[in-house]
Amino acid sequence: MHKIRHQIMSAFFLTQSCFSYTDLNYLFIRANSFEKQNNFKKALNLYRQVLKSDTPEKYKKFAANKILKLDNKNTLETNLSNLIELNNMNCMFLSDSKSLSFVWEGSCKNGLISGSGKLFQLDKTKTKFLIFNGKMLNGQKDSFGLSYRKDKSLIYMGMFKNNQYHGEGKLHYKTGDIAYSGSFINGQKEGHSKSFRPNGAMLYIGEYKNNQFDGNGITYFEDGEIYQGIVKNSYRHGEGLFTLAEGLKIQGNWLNGALSSPITSSTTMSEELLDYDSTIETKVLSNEIVLTQNKF
């Protein structure tokens, strides 16, 4: 009981007589959010703030009419016991801090958010509003779920673990087009994945590490140029083949995005087209070009 009391400083037991909605049974107020039981008005204000843009009609009515009564006849310990006994019922959980406010509508167990439901999250530091629809485990986003922006456009669809993107998933632009499709580890893009431009065109396919292009991959540029080879921290770094839009192919070693040594490339293009950039010195020998500039 001491552990549960530490987790929840204020728990208000709601009886069926308080309102007619059978799928809303509890209001949880987390530790350090509302220290006093008479701060119910503050709880309602937070409820309105976080759910203002996406609140079911029955909950709007619930908040507007304040049809909620605290069961002051019971002690805090008795109310906590009731919560534990009926922990499989749906609940509402509110939390507020300087940086983050959230409301959970769904299942709770032993005083913690667990099971299926919907999380409305307001990040005050980024003025960002997110909606999560999925499963929680002991207060953490877990297994498959969906995240939405305030305008209800989809941000992410995929696996979660410990509140972070973890496993296979997809990130979406506001238009609904896919921005990234692949794997995540602890919230970071990792492993073999694909990235797309807002217009749907391929940007990159290959290895990721710590949210960066890192490893073997292919980068597609908007002007038609293509780089295929090793990248590190999203720069050309190692052996790779760079193909210009005009067809010139440049193969060699790269260092932080620049050529690290003279390399040889071949083409069937005319001499005029080969001199596409005055910053690159070229020597034409049949169909070979030797690039003497060490910066691309």
N, C-alpha and C positions, 0 to 999 in steps of 0.2 A: 504493500500500500504506500509505503514511503516513496518508492520509485515512481509510482503513478502520480502521487501528489507533487513530486518534483517536476514531472513532465507537464502537468496541467495545474496552474495555480487557480484558475477559475473555470468551473464547469457548471453549466446551468441545465438542469434537467427539465425537459419540456414534456408535459403530459398531453394526451390526446385531446383533453378538454380545452387546451389553449387555442387550438386552431383545427381546421378540418382536413389538413393535408397529412395523409398517413405516411408519405414517403419522406418527410422531413421531421426527424425525431429529436435531434440534438443540436445544440450550438456549442462548439468547443472554442474556448479562447485560450490561446497558448501562453506559456510562461513568458513573463516580461512584456507581454503585449498590453494587457489591461489588468493591472495589479489589484484593482478594487472592484467589488461586485457592483458598485453603483455607477460604474463607467459603461453601463449598457447603451447609453445614448451615443457614446463614442463608437461602440461596436456597430451600431446601426449606420452611423455616418460612413464608417469604413466600408460597410456592406454596400451602401449606395455607390460609393466612389469606385470600387473595384468592379462592381457588376453593372455599372450604368449602361454600358453599350450592349450587353448581351445577357439579359436576365429573363428567365421564364416569367410569364404573366403572373403565375401564382406566387412567385417569390417577390415580384414587384408589389403585389398587394400585401404580402406579408410584411415587407419593409415599410411601406407607406402607412399602413394602419397600426404598425407597432403591436400586432396581436401576439405578443409574447409576454409571458409572466414568469418571473423567477420563482422557483419552488423554495422559498425561504424557510419553509417549515422543516426541511431536512438540513442536516449539517453537510459540509463539503464532503466529508468522508462517506456519508450515505449516498450522496449524488454520484460520487465516483464509483461506489459499489454498483449502483444501478447501471452506470455506463459499461462497466465490465460485464455484467450479466447480460446486457442487451447489445453487446458490441458488434453483432452482425447486422444491426439495423443501419439504415442510411443516416448520414450525419452532415452537419455543416461545420466547417472549421475555419476560423478567421485568424489571421496573424498580421501584425503591423510592426514595422521598424522604420528607421530613418531612410533606409535604402530600398526596402521591399515590402509590399503588401500583397496578400493573397487570400482567396476564398476557395475552399474545397467543397464540392458537392458530390458526395458519394459514400463509399463504405469506410468504416473505421473499425479498428480492433485494438482493444486494450489501451484506449486513449491515443492511438496513433492512426494516421491516415494509411489505410491498407485496402487494396481491392480496386474495383473499377469505379470511375467517376470522372469529374471534370474539374480542372484547376484553372482559376482566373488569377493571373499574376501580373502585378503592376511593378515594374522596375523604375523606381523614382530617379535613380542616377542617370538613366538613359531615356527617361520619359517613354518607356516602352511597355506596351500591354501585350501579354501573351495568353493564349488559351491552350491548355493541354487536355486532351481527351484520351484516356488510356488507363493503365493499371499502375497502382502505387504499392510499394512494399515498405512498411515501417516509415512512412513519411517521405520516401524517395520514389521518383519516377522509375518504373521498372517494367521490362518486357516491351511489347509493341505499343506504340502510341502515335498520336498526331499533335502537332503544335500549330497554332494559328495566330495571325496578327489580329489587331483590334478590328480591322476591316473584314475579318473572317477569311482572309486569303491564307492559303496553306503555306506554312514555312517549311515544316519537316514532317516526313512520314517514314517511320522505321523503328529500330530498336533503341531502347533506353536502358541504362543501368546506373544506379546511384545518381539520378537526376541529370545524367549527361547522355549525349548521343553515344551509343556504344553498340557496334554491330553493323549490319547492313541498313542503309537508309538513303533517303533522297532529300536534298534541299531544293526549294522552289523559289523562283522570282514571284513578285506580286501578281504578275500576269498569269501565273499558274505553270509557266514553262519550267522545266527542270534546269537547275543551275549546277547541281552536283549529284552524281549517282555512284555510290560505292560504299566503302567501309569506314567506320569511325572507331577510335579507341580513346576512351575517356574524354570525349568531346572534340577530339582532333581528327582531321582527315588522315587516314593511314591506309597503306596497301594499294592494290591495283584498283583504280577508279577512273571516272570520266567527269570532265567539266564542260559546260556549255555556255555560250554567249546568250544574252537576252533574246536574240533573234532565233535561237535554236541551233545555230551553227556550232560545230565541235570546237572547243578551245584546247583541250588537252586530254589525252588518254595515256595512262601509265601509272607509275608508282608515286605515292604520296608519303610524306613523313612530316609530322608536326605541322599539318595544314599547308605544307609547301610541296611544289613539284620536286620530287627527290628520288632519283633512281633512273631507270630506263623508261623513256616515254616519247610521245610524239606531240609537239606543240604546233597548233594551226594559227597563223596570223591572219588578221582581217584583210590584208592586201594580197593574200594567196601564198605567202611564203610558208614553208614548213621546215621544222627542225625535228630530226629523229636521232635520238642518242641519249647520252647521259646528262642529267640535270642535277643540280644541287642547290637547295634553297631557292628554287624557281629560276636559276640561271643556267645557261649552257655551261657545263663544267665536266670535261672529259671528252671521250671520243664521240663524234657525232657527224651527221650529214645534214647540211643546210641547203635547201632547195629554194631558189628565188622564183618569183612569179613568172619570170621570163624563161625559166628552164635551166638556168645555171646551177650546177650542183657543186657544193663546196664540202669536202670531207676532211676532217682532221681533228686536232685536239683543241679544246677550248678551256679557258680559265676565267671564271666569274663573268661569263657572257662574252668574252673577247677571245680572238685567236691567240693561242699561246706560242705558236711557232709557224714558219712558212709551211703551207700545205699545197697539195696539187688537186685540182678538180678538172672535170671534163665537161664539154658541151658540144653541141653541133650548131651553135648559134653563130651569127656573123660577128665580126670584130666590133662593129658599131654597137650592137646590143650588149656585148660583153663589157664595154666601158660604161656600165649603168651608174657608177658612182665614182666621182672624181677623187674620193678619199682613198680608193683602193688602186694601187699600182698593179697593172697587169702586163704580162709578157705572153704574147700569142705564139705558140709553137704548135702548128697543126691545129688540133682540137683541144689542146691542153692549155690551162691557165695556171700560172704560178702566182699566188698572192703573196706579196712581200710585206704588206702592211700587217702589223700584229694586233690591230684593233679592228673589230668589225662593226 
